[in-house]
Amino acid sequence: MGLETKLESAQPDVDVAIVGAGISGIGMAAHMKMLCPDRSYAIFERRDAIGGTWDLFRYPGVRSDSDMHTLGFVFEPWRHEKSIADGPSILEYLNRIADERGIRPHIRFGTKVVSADWDSAAGLWQLVSEDDSGARTRSTARFLYLGSGYYDYDQPYEAEIPGKADFAGTIVHPQFWPRDLDYAGKRVVVIGSGATAVTIVPAMAQTAGHVTMLQRTPTWYASRPARDAFANTLRKFLPEKVAYAITRFKNIRLQNFFYNRARTRPDKVKDFLTQRLKEMLGDKYDAKAFTPPYNPWEQRLCLVPDADMFEAIKAGRAEVVTDRIARIDATGIQLESGKHLDADVIVTATGLKLAMAGKIALASDGVPVDLSDHYYYKAVMFSNLPNLAAVFGYLNASWTLRADLNAEYVCKLLNRMKDTGRQVATPVLPDDSGLEFDDVFDFSSGYLQRGKHLQPKSATDMRWRLSQDYVRDRKFMKSDPVEDGVLQLTRAKGVPVAVDPLQVAAE
């Protein structure tokens, strides 16, 4: 006897709601197209363009600080000659993928997700989004995927520096770079020594009168050619995808080796990096400016492609000053040492402000959800929170490596849910789990330390941690089954159920 379908409640507007049209969101959409094309999705993007970080950041020289053979997606070869790519090239890559794979029509531009409330009775996420005019719209999704990044798009971290209001010149933060800023021939001071500052200094030094990088603490630097000769040679003799896969494998392994070496033999790595700096800077090498008080990879290692910053220093167009700021005055920066840095433009490259879940107000049955009260599950989902996934990239490798892993896992999960007729997936962690907490954010970087309290928890158990070892993660995610004894797949009440037609007639 055949079965008929009885609808107990409305179906979701989309199977998967993806927040963000940057690397994480575009990557998830592409994976869905490949691995579960029968499921519907929508990407909610608050901006009017694809790219996320790469569309927001417009400061001089903006570029990747990871090679594009690992920052690129596993499924889409990087075709440009330069493997350390500038922002426009990365945007072109993302836009091409969105167009070639039919993703763009699924993006709701100018749409900010304000809140997301899990409705356990219906087994749906109830979403409230807001357009540029402030008008709000309600929609529903079976699964919520957060590709919204890790920092506050609205407000950067602004260090408290006295005297800002007294400065007669221009103060800018890289996160909100003015399109019309003219610094040609001017004296520029860049406050900070992280990846952003290291990018801005050589770029501005090309036209500025002089650029000073003012740092409180030195940073460890590594330099490599912007062009990957190995990759470019392989592409001449091998199919594009094969050459890309080999280069990607090589770069992942080398990066993993160097990171582990820095952790196990920090003195050896210190000596190596110091010797390379001396070779690149020559008589401009200053131990005070280039000897950090911490070991390599206790903060993210700064990449200097083609030694461009060091070349600017040797040419006299830039310098590094290590000191503390007493105050800003009308003509520049007064240092605690008594020295004064004259400036027409001050760039506060003082870092980002962390934000989880794109600052969306998460809730479950109307009760607010604080992700810091939950454990990561396989670095994808969160303990005791149904149908919710997010991307937080690697601290010691390319962001996209994690984005690829997470997207592939969620697609496998969606397919398993479909095969078993289940609609709700919950990583269940009992109160008496006895998990051993593990601080995976033991990096001393300021932005991580400032935002540590916002982060979900991690344990030593691989299933409950945000691991920082991509090679190990890849093996684990491939070998560990979806139904691993922790993840519970259940049926939602508010979905169509199969019933016997005789029972329907009796009712």
N, C-alpha and C positions, 0 to 999 in steps of 0.2 A: 504494500500500500504506500502511495506517495506521501510526501510531507509538504505542508504549506508553511508560509512564514507569517508569523504574527508579530507586528511591530509594537513593542512596549513603550518606546519613546523615540524622539527624533534622533537622527544620525548626525554625526559631527559635520561641520562645514568642510573641514579638511581632515585627512588622516593625521598629517604631521604639520604643525606650525613651527616654522624655523624663524628664529629671531636673528636678524643681521644678514646683510648681503656682502660680507667681507669674505676672507679666505675660508672661515669655518662654515658659513652659511652656504656659499656657492659649492663648497666641497660636499656638504651633506646632500644638496639637491642633485649634484652630479652622480653621487653614489646611488641615490634613490632611482634615478633614471636607468642606471645600469643593473641594479640588484633587485629592486622591487618596483618596476615601472607601473604596476597596476594600483599603487597607492597614490592618493592625491596629497599635494602639499602646497603651502603658500609661504613665501618669505616676507616677513615684515621688516622693512628697512626705513628707519627714521629719516635718513638723508635722501637726496634726490638722485643719487648715483650709486653704482656698485663700487665696492672697494674697501669700505670700512676705514681702518687706519690709513690705508694708502690713498684714500680720497680726502681724508681729513687733514693729514699732515702735508703742508705745502712749503716747509722751510727750505732754505737753500741746500741743494745737494741731497735731499732726502733719498734714502736708498735702504736696501736690505742690509742687515748685519749677519745674515746667514747666506750660504750659497744657494742659488736657485734650483740646484739639482736635489736639494732636500726641502727648501721652502716651496718649491713647486709640488704639485700633486703627484701622487704615485701613478695616476692614470693619464697624465697629460705632460708629455715631454716639454722641457724648456728649450726653446729654439734659438734664443739670442746668443751672440758670441760671448757677451759678458755674463759671468755667473754671479757676480756681485752686482745686482741690478738696481737701477734708479726707480723711483716711485712711478713715473709715467710708464715705464716698461712693465712693471708689475700690474698696473691698472689695465694695460692693453691685454695682458695675459688673462686676467680675470674676465674682462669684458668679452674676449674672444670665446672663452669657454662657455659663458652664459649664452652667447648668441648661437654658437655651433651646436650646443646641446639643448636648445629650446628652453632655457631656464628663465630668461628675462620676462616672458609673459606671466610667470608665476610670482613675480616680485611686486609687492605693494609699496611703492615708493612714498616717501613723506608720511609714513605711518609708524608711529611709536607705540609699542606695547606698554601700557601703563600698569596693568595688573593681570595676574593669572591665578585663578582659583580652581583647585581640583575639586570636582563634584563627584564624590565617591558613589553616590546613588546612580548617577548617569554614566559614570566611568569616563568623564570628559573633562578637559580643561576649559573653563569659562574665561575667555580673554576679553579685555577691554583695551581698545587701541584709540589713539588720538591722532588726528591729522594736523596739518600746519595751522589751520584756523582755530584749533582747539575743540572741534567737533569730535564726539566720541562714538565709537561703534563697538557693538558686541559681536563676538563670534566664538565658535567652539572648535576644539581639536581633540583628537584621541590621544595624541602624543605631542609633547613640547620639547623642542630642541633649541638650546640656547647657544647661538654662535655669536654672542654679543661682545666677546672679548673680555678683558680683565681690568679695564680702567675706565674712569669717569670721562665721558665725552664732553661734558658740560663745564667741568672745572678741573684744571690741572693742579698739581701740587705747587703752591707758591710759598717759598721759604720766607720766614719773617725777617726782613732786612730793614732796619730803621733808615729813614730818610728818603724813601722812594719818592715821596711827594715833592721833595726839594730838587729833584733832578731836572735840569733844563732841557735835556735831550729826550730820546725816545727809549722806552722800556718795552720789550716784547717777550712773550713766552712762545716757544716753538709750536705749541699745540694750536695757537691761534695767530698764525703769521699774517701780517697785513700784506695784501697784494701789492700795494703801492709803496712799500718801504724802500727808500733810496739810501743806500749806504756807501755808494761809490766814493772813494777817497776819504772816507770817514774813519774815525777811531772807534773800534768795536771791542767791547769786553763781553766774553761769553762766560757766564757763571755756571760751572759744572764740569764734570770730566767723564760722563758716561757716553753711551753710544750716540746720543743726539748731539752732544757738544763736539764729539770727535768727527761727526759728519759735517756740522755747520762750520767749524773753524776753517778747514781748507777751502770749502766752497766760498765763504765770504771773503777769504784772503785773496781770491782772484781779482776782486775789484775794490775792496775796502783799502783805506790807507794803511791800516795795521789792525791785526786781530790779536787780542790777548785772551787765552783760556785761563780763567782764574779758578783754581781748584783748592778745596780744603784738604782733600786727600788724593794722592795719586791713584792711578788705575793701571791694571796690567793690560798691555796691548799685544796683539799679534797682527802681523801683516801677511797678506798673500796677494797674488795678482788678481785683478778684477776679472780677467779672462782665464778660464780653465783650459790650459793647453791640452791636457789629457782628453777632456770631453770634446773639444773642438776637433782633435785629431780622429777620435773614434767616429765622429759623425761623418767623416769623409769616406770611411770604409765600411761602416755598418749601418743597418736600418736604424732610423731615428729612435724608435722605441727601445731597441736593444742597446744602443749607445747610451741612452738616458739611464736605463736600468743599471748598466755596469757602473756608470759614473756615480749614480745615487748610492749604490752599494758601497763603492769605494769611499765616498765622502762620509757616509754614516759610520763606517768602521773606523776610519781615521779619527773622526771627531770623538767617537766613543773611547777609542784608545787614549787620545790625548787627555780627555776629561778624567778617565780613571787613573792615568799616570799622574795628573796634577793632584789627585786625592791621595794616592798612595806614596808618591815620591815628590812632594812639593818642592823640596830644595833643588832637585834636578831640573824641574820645569822652570823654577825661578831663574836658575843659572842660564838655561837655554834662552828664555825670553829676554833676559838682561843683555846677554851677548848679542842677540839679534838687534836690540835697540841701539846698542853702542855702534854696531856696524852701520845701521841706517842713519843715525844722527851724527856720527863722527864727533867733531869737537863741540857740537851743540848738545851733546849728552850731558844731562845734569842729574846726578843720582837722587837728589832731593825731589826732583819733579817726576821721576820715573821709578821710584822704589816704594810701592804700597806697603802699608803695615799689616797686610793680610796675605794669605797664600793665593796663588792663582786658582780661579774658579770658586773661591768663597764669595765672589761676586762674578757676574757674567763677564767673560773675557771680551774686551773691546776689539773689534776688527778694524784695521786701517788698510783698506784696499790700495794696492800700488804705493803704499807708504806715503799717501798724499799729504797727510798732516805733517809728517816728518820732513817732507820736501819743502812745505811752506815754512817750517821753522828754519831749515837750513838756508832758505832764500831770504830770511829776514822779514818775511811778510806776516809771520805769526810767532808767538812765544807762549810759554807756559809759566804761570806764576803760582806758586804754592804758598798760600797765606790765608788768613781769616779776615772777614769783612768787619770793620768797625761800624761803618755807616755809608750810605750813599749821600753825596752832597750835590750841589748844582752842576759841578763839572766832571763828576766821575765817582770813583769809589775810594774811600779812605780805608786803608788796611790797618790791622792791629799792629803790624810791624812798624808803622809810621809812614810807609810808602803810600803814594797816591797814584791811582791809575786814571789818567784822563780819558774821558769817553764822550762820544757823541751818541752812541747807541749801546744799550745794555741788553743782552739776551739772557734771560733767566732760564737756562736749561737745567732746572732744579728737579725735574722728574715728574712722574705721573702720580695720580691719585687713584688707588685701587677701588674698584666697584664690582660687586658680584651680581650676576644675572641681569646685567644691563640696567640695574636699579629698578627692575620690575618688582612690584609689590606681590610677592608670592604668598599663596595661602592654600590651605586644605580644608574644605568644608567651612570656609569663612574664618578659620583660625590662622593668623599670620605664621609664615614659615621663615625661620632664620637658618640659612644653610650652614652656618658655623656650629649649629647644634647637631649636625649630621655628619656621617662619615662618607667619604668618597667610596663608590663601588666600582671597581675596575677602572677607575679614573674617568668614568663615563656618567654613571648615575649616582644616586645618593641614598643612603640607608633610609628605609621605610617611607620613601617618597615615590609614588607610582608614576610611571610613564613620563619621567623627566630625565633629560640628559643635557650635558653641557660640555664645552670644550675649554680646558685650561692647558695651554701648550707647555712644552718642555722649557725648563729654565736653562738647560745646558745644551739644547739642540733646537732645531727649527720647529716653529709652532705647528706647521702643517703636518709633521710626522704624527703628532697626536690627533690632529683633526682628521686625518685619513683613517687612523685606527678606530676612532670613536664612530665615525660615520659608517664604516664597514660593520662594526659591531651592532649598531642600532638597526641597520638594514637586516642583518642576520636575525636579530631579535624580532623585528616586525614580521619577517617571513615565518619564523617559528610560531609566533602568536597566531598568524593566519592559519597555518597548518593544523594547529591544535584547537582552533575555534575559541581562543582566549583573547581578551581585549585589554587586560590590565597586567602589567609587569611590575612587581615590587621587590627590590632587594631587602629582604627581611633580616633585621638585626635585633635580637632580643636584648632586653635591658641587662641581662646577666651574661653577656657575650664574653667578657673577660679579655677584650682586645687590648693589646699593648700599643699605646700611643707612640707615634713616630713623627718627629718634626721633619717633614720633607722640605720645609722652607728655612733650612739652616743657612741660607745665603745671607750675607750681611748687607745686601743692597738695601738702601734706604726705603725705596718704594715697597719692598716686600715686608720689611720690618714694620712700617707704618700701617700696612693693611693686613697684617697677620691675623688680627682678631676677626676679620671678615671671612676668613677661609674655612671651608669644610675641614673636618679632621681626617687624619691619615693614621693607619696602623701598620704594624710590621707585616701583617698578613697581606699577601698580594691582592686578595680580592677587596681589601678595604683600604687602599692607599692610592695616592697620586705618585706613582713611581717615576723616577727620573732616569730610567734606563730603557731607552727605546728598543734596543736589540732584545733584551729580556722580555719587555712588554709584548713585542711582536710575536714571539714564540708562545707566550702565555695565552694571548688572546686567540691565537689560532688553535691551540690544543685544548683549552678549557671549554667545555660545552656551555651552551646558553642556559640550559636547565642544569645548574651545577649544585643543586641542593640548597642554595641560598636564594636565588631568584625565584619567586613564586609567580606563576602565571594563572590568573583566575578570570572568570567570566564577569563582565559588567552587567549590572541589572538593566541598564537602559540601552539594550541592543536587541536586534531581531533574534527571536528564539524559534527553533524548529518545534512544531507541535503536530500531533496527530489530528487530521481533519475531523475525525469522529468526536474528539474532545472538544473542538471548536463548536461543532454542531450541538453538542450537549449543553455548552455554555449558553 
